[in-house]
Amino acid sequence: PTHSSILHGIPAPLPPAYRQRSVRYTFTWRYRGSSSSAISNAIRVVLKYKPSTTMKLTKKDISAKDGSGTISLRADTPEDLWHCYNLLQQGDLVRCTTVRKIMKESNTGSTSSNKMRMMLTIEVKKVDFDPDSMQLRLSGTNAEESEYVRMGAHHTLTLELGRVFTIEKLCWDQVFLDRVEEACHPEREADIAAMVMQPGLAHLCVVTGSLTITKAKIEQTIPKKRSGSTNHQKAVNKFFDAMYRAILQHVDFVKVKCILLASAGYVKDDFYKYMLVESARREDAVIGKNKSKFVLCKASSGHKHALEEVFSDPVVMTRITETKVCLANMRMLIGFIVYYCSAA
């Protein structure tokens, strides 16, 4: 990196498109002092940016009379661009920043061109989503007066991650509004939760039809077992307690139909026993009532990517389906009993 703030030991903020990855900078921190006593130490800093995993609704202005209006959004993941593709249709107005080549003519008659970033509003004629490059391109004509672009001039917008854009429709019907709600709050549609774990590391995720969202990451240093020492068991109990609290905090037991506990070895079994005992001790009735939703399965590690192994196992998928069907039948039976009792 050659940014001046980096050279002075201050990491510069990353562009929006790069906030999803962990970036390592190695730079030299120079202590102020006389030149003879200047000390240079190499310091490695790990910058961990935690982007939003859902699309952000920044502004909403829709008429209650006819449903016309604008909605401003910010896409933070490629998944968000897919939602935008389903939101847009021919005739919509989209306003965002874009880059366009501008031709300039000098006094002598010579011409030059350079690229400028500007704000444009186009009337959408064509929407193209490229799944390989994960880009959303909007082709259309300029719909607002601009200093550099004439009205009606053709332009192609590329929606970028991390940048706010505004969509204007003549009518935002309920289908589009539901799509915006789903994109901004995908966890509300999640009906599966999963906890992958290994000694000292666990990830709690909720799974929707098209997205896996990490709700909690639990890390705990667990020392080795030593005779006469209780440090190992204390650390395990602390680790299990953090996992237990994460499930209570992030899992909506009303909507979630199945909760996977996955690990290599017996970590999942030990945690499941701990959870049942602890819920009885703390009188957390929600765990006892939803005990049938928990499914124990195998995973190679406690990292998030281990979920791929879990969902690729046909035995696990069969158990998930059976759990969902069983819960649906129970709800139907309870509804029938309530209706019968009220009618009687």
C-alpha positions in Angstrom: 0.0 0.0 0.0 1.3 3.5 -0.9 -1.5 5.6 0.8 0.1 8.3 2.9 -1.9 7.4 6.0 -0.6 3.8 5.7 3.0 5.0 5.5 2.4 6.9 8.7 1.1 3.8 10.5 -2.6 4.6 10.3 -4.6 2.1 8.2 -6.8 3.9 5.7 -10.4 2.9 5.3 -11.0 0.4 2.5 -13.3 1.1 -0.4 -16.8 -0.4 0.2 -16.3 -3.3 -2.3 -13.4 -4.6 -0.2 -14.9 -4.5 3.3 -16.0 -8.1 3.1 -12.5 -9.6 3.4 -9.8 -9.6 6.1 -6.8 -7.5 4.9 -3.3 -7.7 6.3 -1.1 -4.6 6.2 2.6 -4.7 7.1 3.9 -1.3 7.7 6.7 0.5 9.7 5.9 2.6 12.6 8.6 5.2 13.1 9.0 6.7 16.5 9.5 10.5 16.6 12.9 11.5 17.9 16.5 12.3 16.8 17.7 10.6 13.7 20.4 8.8 15.6 17.9 7.2 18.0 15.1 6.5 15.5 13.6 3.0 16.0 11.7 1.1 13.4 9.4 -1.8 14.4 7.5 -3.9 11.9 3.9 -4.2 13.1 1.5 -6.5 11.4 -2.1 -5.3 11.8 -5.1 -7.4 10.8 -8.0 -5.3 9.8 -11.2 -7.2 10.1 -14.2 -5.5 8.5 -17.5 -7.0 9.3 -19.9 -5.9 6.6 -23.6 -6.1 6.8 -24.8 -9.4 5.4 -28.1 -8.0 4.4 -29.3 -5.2 2.1 -29.8 -1.9 3.9 -32.9 0.2 3.4 -31.7 3.8 3.8 -34.8 5.7 2.8 -38.4 5.0 1.9 -40.9 7.5 0.5 -44.1 5.8 -0.9 -47.4 7.5 -1.3 -50.3 5.8 0.6 -52.7 7.0 -2.1 -51.4 5.3 -5.2 -48.3 3.4 -4.1 -45.9 5.6 -6.1 -42.6 6.7 -4.7 -38.9 5.9 -4.1 -36.9 3.5 -2.1 -33.1 3.9 -1.4 -31.1 0.8 -0.9 -27.5 -0.3 -0.4 -26.4 -3.7 -1.6 -23.5 -5.2 0.5 -23.3 -8.7 -0.9 -23.8 -10.3 -4.4 -27.0 -11.9 -3.0 -28.4 -8.4 -2.6 -27.8 -7.8 -6.3 -30.0 -10.8 -7.1 -32.8 -9.3 -5.1 -32.4 -6.0 -7.0 -32.6 -7.9 -10.3 -36.0 -9.1 -9.2 -37.1 -5.7 -8.0 -36.4 -3.8 -11.2 -38.5 -3.8 -14.3 -38.8 -1.8 -17.5 -39.9 1.8 -17.0 -38.4 2.2 -13.4 -36.2 5.2 -12.7 -32.9 4.4 -11.0 -30.6 7.0 -9.6 -27.0 6.3 -8.5 -23.4 7.3 -9.1 -21.7 6.1 -12.3 -18.7 6.6 -14.5 -19.0 8.0 -18.0 -16.6 9.2 -20.6 -16.9 12.9 -21.2 -15.7 14.6 -24.4 -14.3 18.1 -24.2 -13.5 20.5 -27.0 -10.8 23.2 -26.5 -10.7 26.7 -28.0 -8.4 25.4 -30.7 -10.9 22.8 -31.8 -9.0 19.8 -30.4 -11.0 17.3 -28.4 -10.1 15.3 -25.3 -11.9 12.7 -23.3 -11.7 11.6 -19.7 -13.8 9.5 -17.3 -15.9 11.2 -14.6 -17.9 9.9 -11.8 -21.3 11.6 -11.6 -24.9 11.1 -10.4 -27.3 10.0 -13.1 -31.0 9.0 -13.2 -31.9 6.6 -16.0 -35.2 5.1 -17.2 -34.6 1.4 -17.2 -35.0 -0.3 -20.6 -33.1 -3.6 -19.9 -31.9 -5.4 -16.8 -29.0 -7.8 -17.1 -27.6 -9.9 -14.2 -24.3 -11.7 -14.8 -24.0 -14.6 -12.4 -20.3 -15.2 -13.3 -19.1 -11.7 -12.5 -21.9 -11.1 -10.0 -22.7 -7.7 -11.6 -26.1 -6.0 -12.3 -26.2 -3.8 -15.4 -29.1 -1.4 -16.1 -29.4 -0.1 -19.7 -31.6 2.9 -20.4 -31.8 6.6 -21.2 -31.0 9.6 -19.1 -34.2 10.9 -17.4 -32.9 14.1 -15.7 -31.0 17.1 -16.9 -27.2 16.8 -16.3 -24.3 19.1 -17.0 -22.5 16.5 -18.9 -25.2 14.1 -20.3 -28.1 15.3 -22.4 -31.7 14.1 -21.9 -32.5 10.9 -23.6 -28.8 9.8 -24.0 -28.2 6.1 -23.6 -26.2 4.9 -20.6 -25.5 1.6 -18.8 -25.4 1.7 -15.0 -23.6 -1.0 -13.1 -24.9 -1.3 -9.5 -21.9 -1.5 -7.2 -21.6 -3.1 -3.8 -21.5 -0.6 -0.9 -23.1 2.3 -2.8 -26.6 3.7 -2.2 -29.0 3.7 -5.2 -32.6 4.9 -5.5 -35.4 3.1 -7.3 -38.6 5.0 -8.3 -41.7 3.2 -9.4 -45.2 4.4 -10.4 -46.6 1.7 -8.1 -44.9 -0.3 -5.4 -47.2 -3.2 -5.1 -47.1 -5.7 -2.2 -45.0 -8.2 -4.2 -42.2 -5.6 -4.5 -42.5 -4.5 -0.9 -42.3 -8.1 0.3 -39.2 -8.6 -1.8 -37.6 -5.5 -0.1 -38.6 -6.8 3.3 -37.1 -10.2 2.6 -33.8 -8.7 1.3 -33.4 -6.4 4.3 -34.5 -8.9 6.9 -33.7 -12.4 5.6 -33.5 -13.9 9.0 -37.3 -13.4 9.4 -37.7 -16.1 6.7 -35.2 -18.5 8.2 -36.7 -21.8 9.3 -33.4 -23.6 10.0 -30.7 -22.7 12.5 -27.4 -24.5 12.7 -24.6 -24.6 15.3 -21.3 -26.1 14.0 -18.7 -26.6 16.8 -15.4 -28.0 17.8 -13.5 -27.6 21.1 -13.1 -23.8 21.6 -14.8 -22.7 18.4 -18.5 -22.5 17.3 -20.6 -20.7 14.7 -24.3 -20.1 15.0 -26.0 -19.5 11.6 -29.6 -19.2 10.4 -30.4 -20.5 7.0 -32.9 -19.1 4.5 -33.8 -20.4 1.1 -30.9 -18.6 -0.5 -28.7 -17.2 2.3 -26.7 -18.4 5.3 -26.3 -15.7 8.0 -23.8 -15.9 10.8 -25.5 -14.7 14.0 -22.7 -15.5 16.5 -19.1 -16.7 16.6 -18.0 -18.2 20.0 -14.3 -18.7 20.8 -12.8 -20.0 24.0 -9.4 -21.2 24.9 -9.7 -24.6 26.4 -6.6 -26.0 28.2 -5.6 -29.7 28.1 -6.8 -32.1 30.7 -4.4 -32.5 33.6 -4.8 -34.7 36.7 -5.8 -32.7 39.7 -6.8 -29.6 37.7 -10.3 -28.4 37.0 -9.3 -25.7 34.5 -10.3 -27.8 31.5 -13.8 -28.5 32.7 -14.3 -24.9 33.7 -13.3 -23.7 30.3 -15.6 -26.2 28.6 -18.5 -25.1 30.8 -17.8 -21.5 29.9 -17.7 -22.3 26.2 -21.0 -24.3 26.4 -22.6 -21.4 28.4 -21.7 -18.9 25.7 -23.2 -21.2 23.0 -26.3 -21.7 25.1 -26.8 -18.0 25.5 -26.2 -17.4 21.8 -29.0 -19.9 20.9 -31.5 -18.2 23.3 -30.6 -14.8 21.9 -30.5 -15.4 18.2 -32.9 -18.3 17.5 -36.6 -17.4 17.0 -38.1 -20.7 18.2 -41.5 -19.6 16.8 -40.3 -19.5 13.2 -37.4 -21.9 13.3 -38.5 -25.5 12.7 -35.2 -27.3 13.0 -31.9 -26.6 14.8 -28.8 -28.5 13.8 -26.0 -29.2 16.3 -23.0 -30.5 14.3 -19.5 -31.4 15.3 -16.8 -34.0 15.0 -16.7 -36.5 17.9 -18.9 -36.0 20.9 -18.8 -32.2 21.3 -22.4 -31.9 20.1 -23.6 -34.7 22.4 -21.9 -33.1 25.4 -23.3 -29.7 24.6 -26.8 -31.1 24.0 -26.8 -32.7 27.5 -25.4 -29.5 29.0 -28.1 -27.5 27.4 -31.0 -29.7 28.7 -29.6 -29.8 32.2 -28.9 -26.0 32.2 -32.3 -25.2 30.8 -34.0 -27.2 33.6 -31.8 -25.5 36.2 -32.5 -22.0 34.9 -36.1 -22.8 34.2 -35.8 -21.8 30.5 -39.0 -23.4 29.3 -38.3 -22.5 25.7 -35.6 -25.1 25.4 -37.7 -27.9 26.9 -40.7 -27.1 24.7 -38.6 -27.1 21.5 -36.4 -30.1 22.4 -37.8 -32.0 19.4 -36.5 -29.4 17.0 -32.8 -30.2 17.7 -31.1 -32.6 15.3 -27.6 -33.9 16.1 -25.3 -34.6 13.1 -21.6 -34.8 12.1 -19.4 -32.0 10.9 -15.6 -31.9 10.4 -15.0 -28.6 12.2 -16.6 -25.6 13.9 -16.0 -23.3 10.9 -18.9 -22.0 8.9 -17.9 -23.9 5.7 -18.6 -27.2 7.6 -22.3 -26.5 6.9 -21.8 -27.5 3.3 -20.9 -31.0 4.6 -24.0 -31.1 6.8 -26.5 -30.1 4.1 -24.9 -32.4 1.5 -25.6 -35.4 3.7 -28.9 -37.0 2.5 -29.5 -38.6 6.0 -29.4 -35.2 7.6 -31.7 -33.6 5.0 -34.2 -36.5 5.5 -34.2 -35.9 9.3 -34.7 -32.1 8.7 -37.7 -32.9 6.4 -39.1 -35.3 8.9 -38.7 -32.8 11.8 -40.5 -30.1 9.7 -43.4 -32.4 8.7 -43.8 -33.6 12.3 -44.0 -30.0 13.6 -46.5 -29.0 10.9 -48.7 -32.0 11.8 -48.5 -31.1 15.4 -49.6 -27.5 14.7 -52.5 -28.8 12.6 -53.6 -31.1 15.4 -53.4 -28.4 18.0 -55.4 -26.1 15.7 -58.1 -28.7 15.2 -58.3 -29.3 19.0 -58.6 -25.6 19.7 -61.3 -25.2 17.0 -63.2 -28.3 18.3 -63.1 -27.1 21.9 -64.3 -23.6 21.0 -67.1 -25.0 18.8 -68.2 -27.3 21.6 
